[in-house]
Amino acid sequence: MFKDLFKTKAPEVIADPLYLYNTETTSLQTFKPLTKNKVLLYTCGPTVYDYVHIGNLRSFVFADILKRVLQYNGYEVKHTINLTDFGHLTDDADAGEDKMMKGLRREGLPITLTSMRELSNQFIEAFYDDCDAIHILPPTIWSRASDYIEAQIRLIETLEGKGYTYETSDGVYFDIQKFPKYGRLGKIDLEKLRNGARVEVNSEKHHPADFAVWKKGLLGWDSRWGKGFPGWHIECSAMAMATLGKSIDIHTGGIDLINTHHNAEIAQAECATGKIFSKYWMHSAFITIDNTKISKSLGNAINLRHLIDRGFSGEDYRYWLLTSHYRSTVNFTFEALQGAKQALFRLRRYVYEDYKQKAGKPDPKYVAEFKTHLNNDLDTPATLALLWQVTKDDTLDNSTKCATIHVMDLILDIGLRAPLTDGVKTLGVVANNEVPEEIKSLVAKREVARIARNWIEADTLREALNLKGYSVEDTPHGPKISRY
C-alpha cells in the first residue's frame, strides 16, 4: 500500500501537549497514553457487503490524521481496523436483516458462509483501493470478523460465566441492568429507553436496550447455544482485546456508533476483564447531502467511484474533508468538491512549477504553529490556512516554502511531496514529445493569431483545443499545453 511516510524525519517539537476531545467526558483532555511513548488505537471498520460511501470514508480519514499526529508527536502506534463480514443487522438494536445476507440476495448468490466470504472478499479489496486512493495509511492489523470466531465465543462464555447474559429462544443477550455504567457514552437515560420502547420489542428481553451477543439461526457457526452468529457488538470487543490487549488508549468511529455499538463494546469488555476498555473515545461527525445524513437505505449514498467518474481524485476528496473539523457536520456538494480540487491544483502549481520541488530547510516558526494547530484536537482547517499563508509569505524563499510544505504534507498527505516529474503530471502538463502533431499544429496556428492580435481566431483555436481535451496557457516561455 503506502511506504512509511515517517521515515522522513520531521523537526523535533515533541514536548508540546496534545489535546484531544474525549466523547466520554465531553471535553478536551491532555492526551496521556497508558504506556509511555506507545499508543493502542482501534478503529471501527466497514461492513463489507457493499462499497463504502463517502460518509464512511470520513471516519477513516479522521483516524488516519489522528494516527499521523500521534506519530508526529513521537508515539509508536499499534492500530487495528476491523472488517465486519457477518452479523451486522440493518437495525443496530438486533432487528432487521443481516447486511451480508442482504448483499448476497442483491447479488443473487446462495445464502452460505462460502458465498458470504466471497462477497466480502470483493468489497474488502474495494475498500483497500479506496484507502489507497484517499491516502489512508494501513493499520498494523486488519482484523476480519470471521477470522476471530473463537475469540468471540470465548468472550461470550466469559460473560455467561460471570452472570452477565441470559438465553432466549432466538439468542443470548447481555443484561445491561447488571452493568450500572451502561450508557455512559452519550449519557443514555435507560429509563427513557424503557418507557419509549416499541410494543413489538422482543418480549423475552429483560430490558429493551439488552443486546444480542449470539443470534441463533440455520446459518453460522456451532456453539454451546446452537448454530448461529456472534452479535455485531461482541465482534469489536473481542477483536480489540485479541489484537491490542484488555485496555486500549483510543477507540474511534463515527458518531452513529456512540449510543448503541460503543456502549455495548464498553459493557462487554469491562464486565469480562474488570478493566477500563478504552481511555479515550473519539468520533467524527456526519457528512450530509442536502442536509440529510448519507445512508444506503435512503438511497443517497455516493461512493468514491462516483467521484472519480466525475473527474475527481481521492486527494481532492481528502482535501475537502480536511477543510472542516472532524467533529463538525459538513454538507457535501459537487460545487464544494470542485472548489477543493481547484485549491489543491493551485497548491501543486506552487510546489511543482514555482518551487520546482527543491526543498531547503523548513521554517521553524511555521512548523511550530502547524504542530500547535494539529495538537489542538486535530485542527486541520487551521493547518490548511497556515499552508496557504506559507505560499504567500514574501519573507521566505522558495526552497524554505517547499520544505515547510513538505513537513505539513507528512500529516495532510494531499499530494505535495511527489517527485517533480510525477507532480508535474498531476497538473496535466504534457511534454512536447508527447503532444500529438494535430494539437501542435493548432497551438502553432493560435500562437500566430495571438501575435497578430487576431483575438477571435485565437479564441476559436483555443476552443478547438478544448474540445480535443487540451488547454493552452500563455507564459513568458511560450505556450504551455495541458491535457484534461
Residue pairs with C-beta under 8 A, 6 or more apart in sequence:
1 128
1 131
1 132
1 137
1 138
2 132
2 135
2 137
2 138
5 68
5 137
5 410
5 413
6 68
6 71
6 72
6 410
8 406
8 410
10 72
10 367
10 407
10 410
11 362
11 364
11 367
11 407
13 367
13 368
13 371
14 73
14 74
16 73
16 371
16 372
16 375
17 30
17 31
17 375
18 30
18 31
18 69
18 70
18 73
18 375
19 28
19 29
19 30
19 31
19 375
19 376
19 377
20 28
20 29
20 31
20 66
20 250
20 280
20 282
20 377
20 378
21 27
21 28
21 29
21 282
21 327
21 377
22 28
22 29
22 280
22 281
22 282
23 185
23 186
23 258
23 281
23 282
23 283
24 184
24 185
24 280
24 281
28 377
29 280
31 280
33 39
33 75
33 249
33 279
34 40
34 247
34 248
34 249
34 279
37 74
37 75
37 76
38 75
38 76
38 77
38 78
39 70
39 75
39 76
39 77
39 78
39 249
39 250
40 78
40 244
40 245
40 247
40 248
40 249
40 250
41 63
41 66
41 67
41 70
41 77
41 78
41 79
41 80
41 244
41 248
41 249
41 250
41 251
41 252
42 79
42 80
42 81
42 82
42 236
42 240
42 243
42 244
42 248
42 250
42 251
42 252
42 278
43 59
43 60
43 63
43 79
43 80
43 81
43 82
43 139
43 251
43 252
43 253
44 59
44 81
44 82
44 236
44 251
44 252
44 253
44 254
44 257
44 261
44 262
45 60
45 81
45 82
45 83
45 84
45 127
45 142
46 52
46 56
46 83
46 84
46 123
46 127
47 84
47 85
47 88
47 99
47 100
48 83
48 84
48 85
48 100
48 119
48 120
48 123
48 124
48 127
49 88
49 99
49 100
49 102
49 103
49 119
49 120
49 123
50 103
50 106
50 123
50 296
51 123
51 126
51 127
51 130
51 303
51 304
51 305
52 126
52 127
52 130
52 303
52 304
53 294
53 296
53 301
53 302
53 303
54 287
54 294
54 302
54 303
54 304
54 307
54 317
54 332
55 254
55 286
55 287
55 293
55 294
55 295
55 301
56 254
57 130
57 134
57 304
57 317
57 321
58 254
58 284
58 287
58 321
58 326
59 252
59 253
59 254
59 283
59 284
60 81
60 131
60 134
60 136
61 134
61 136
61 318
61 321
61 322
62 252
62 282
62 284
62 326
62 378
63 81
63 252
64 135
64 136
64 137
64 413
65 322
65 326
65 378
65 380
65 411
65 412
66 250
66 252
66 282
66 378
67 77
67 79
67 137
68 137
68 410
68 411
68 413
69 374
69 375
69 378
69 411
70 77
71 77
72 371
72 374
72 410
72 411
73 375
77 140
78 140
78 141
78 244
79 139
79 140
79 141
80 139
80 140
80 141
80 142
80 143
80 239
80 240
80 243
80 244
81 139
81 141
81 142
81 143
82 142
82 143
82 144
82 145
82 235
82 236
82 239
83 120
83 124
83 127
83 142
83 143
83 144
83 145
84 145
84 232
84 235
85 100
85 116
85 117
85 120
85 124
85 144
85 145
85 146
86 98
86 100
86 116
86 120
86 145
86 146
86 220
86 229
87 98
87 100
87 145
87 215
87 229
87 230
87 231
87 232
87 235
88 98
88 99
88 100
88 232
89 95
89 96
89 97
89 98
89 99
89 232
90 96
90 97
90 98
90 99
90 102
90 297
92 232
92 260
92 261
93 209
93 211
93 260
94 171
94 202
94 211
94 212
94 215
94 231
98 229
100 116
100 119
100 120
101 111
101 116
101 219
103 119
103 123
104 110
104 111
104 115
104 116
104 119
105 111
107 119
109 115
109 118
109 119
111 219
112 219
113 146
113 219
113 220
116 146
117 146
120 144
120 146
124 144
130 303
130 304
130 314
131 138
132 314
133 304
133 308
133 313
133 314
134 304
134 314
134 315
134 317
134 318
135 314
135 315
135 318
135 413
135 414
135 415
141 243
143 239
143 242
143 243
145 152
145 230
145 235
145 239
148 235
148 238
148 239
148 242
149 221
149 230
151 238
151 239
151 241
151 242
152 230
152 234
152 235
152 238
153 221
153 223
153 230
154 238
155 213
155 234
155 237
155 238
155 241
155 268
155 272
156 165
156 172
156 213
156 214
156 223
156 230
156 234
157 224
158 272
159 165
159 174
159 213
159 268
159 271
159 272
160 172
162 271
162 272
163 178
164 174
164 175
164 178
164 179
164 271
165 172
165 173
165 174
165 175
165 213
166 172
166 173
166 175
166 206
167 173
167 225
168 202
168 204
168 205
169 204
169 216
170 202
170 204
170 212
170 215
170 216
171 212
171 213
171 214
171 215
171 216
171 225
171 228
171 231
172 212
172 213
172 214
172 225
173 205
173 206
173 210
173 211
173 212
173 213
174 210
174 211
174 212
174 213
174 264
174 267
174 268
175 206
175 207
175 210
176 182
176 183
176 190
176 207
176 209
176 210
176 211
176 267
177 190
177 206
177 207
178 271
179 267
179 270
179 271
181 266
181 267
181 270
182 188
182 190
182 209
182 263
182 266
182 267
183 189
183 190
183 209
183 259
183 263
184 263
184 266
185 258
185 259
185 262
185 263
185 266
185 281
186 258
186 259
186 263
188 209
188 259
188 263
190 207
190 209
193 207
193 208
193 209
194 207
194 208
194 209
197 208
198 208
201 208
211 231
211 233
211 260
211 264
212 231
212 233
213 230
213 231
213 233
213 234
213 268
214 223
214 225
214 228
214 229
214 230
214 231
214 234
215 228
215 229
215 230
215 231
216 225
216 226
216 227
216 228
217 227
217 228
217 229
218 227
219 227
219 229
220 227
220 228
220 229
221 227
221 228
221 229
230 238
232 261
233 260
233 261
233 264
233 265
233 268
234 268
236 261
236 265
237 264
237 265
237 268
237 269
237 272
237 277
240 248
240 251
240 265
240 269
240 277
241 269
241 273
246 269
246 273
246 275
246 277
247 273
247 275
247 276
247 277
247 278
247 279
248 277
248 278
248 279
249 278
249 279
249 280
250 278
250 279
250 280
250 281
250 282
251 262
251 265
251 277
251 278
251 280
251 281
251 282
252 281
252 282
252 283
252 284
253 261
253 262
253 283
253 284
254 283
254 284
254 285
254 286
255 283
255 284
255 285
255 286
256 286
257 283
258 281
258 283
262 281
265 277
266 277
266 278
269 275
269 277
270 276
270 277
283 327
284 326
284 327
285 326
285 327
285 328
285 329
285 330
286 293
286 294
286 329
287 294
287 329
287 330
287 331
287 332
288 294
288 329
288 330
288 331
288 332
289 300
289 302
289 331
289 332
289 333
290 300
290 331
291 331
292 298
292 300
294 300
294 301
294 302
294 332
295 301
302 332
304 314
304 317
307 313
307 316
307 317
307 337
308 314
310 334
312 337
312 341
313 341
315 344
315 414
315 415
316 337
316 340
316 341
316 344
317 337
317 340
318 413
318 414
319 340
319 341
319 343
319 344
319 384
319 414
320 336
320 337
320 339
320 340
322 380
322 381
322 383
322 384
322 412
322 414
323 340
323 380
323 381
323 384
324 330
324 380
324 381
325 377
325 378
325 379
325 380
325 381
326 378
326 380
327 377
344 414
344 415
345 427
347 387
347 388
347 391
347 405
347 414
347 416
348 415
348 416
348 423
348 426
348 427
349 427
350 391
350 401
350 405
351 357
351 402
351 405
351 416
351 423
352 418
352 420
352 423
352 424
352 426
352 427
353 424
353 427
354 398
355 398
355 399
355 401
355 402
356 398
356 420
357 402
357 418
357 419
357 420
357 423
358 398
358 399
358 402
359 399
359 402
359 403
359 406
360 397
360 399
360 400
360 402
360 403
361 399
361 400
361 403
362 400
362 403
362 404
362 406
362 407
363 390
363 396
363 400
363 401
363 403
363 404
366 386
366 389
366 390
366 404
367 404
367 407
369 386
370 383
370 386
370 407
370 408
373 379
373 380
373 382
373 383
373 386
374 380
374 383
374 411
376 382
380 412
383 408
383 411
383 412
384 412
386 408
387 405
387 408
387 412
390 396
390 401
390 404
390 405
390 408
391 401
391 405
393 401
396 404
405 416
406 416
406 417
408 416
409 415
409 416
409 417
410 417
415 423
415 426
416 423
418 426
427 482
428 471
428 482
428 483
428 484
429 480
429 481
429 482
430 470
430 481
430 482
430 483
435 443
435 481
438 468
439 465
439 468
439 470
439 481
442 461
442 464
442 465
442 468
443 465
443 472
443 479
443 481
445 461
446 457
446 458
446 461
446 462
446 465
446 472
446 479
447 478
447 479
449 455
449 457
449 458
449 461
450 458
450 474
462 471
462 472
465 471
465 472
469 483
469 484
470 481
470 482
470 483
470 484
471 481
471 482
471 483
471 484
472 479
472 480
472 481
472 482
473 479
473 480
473 482
474 480
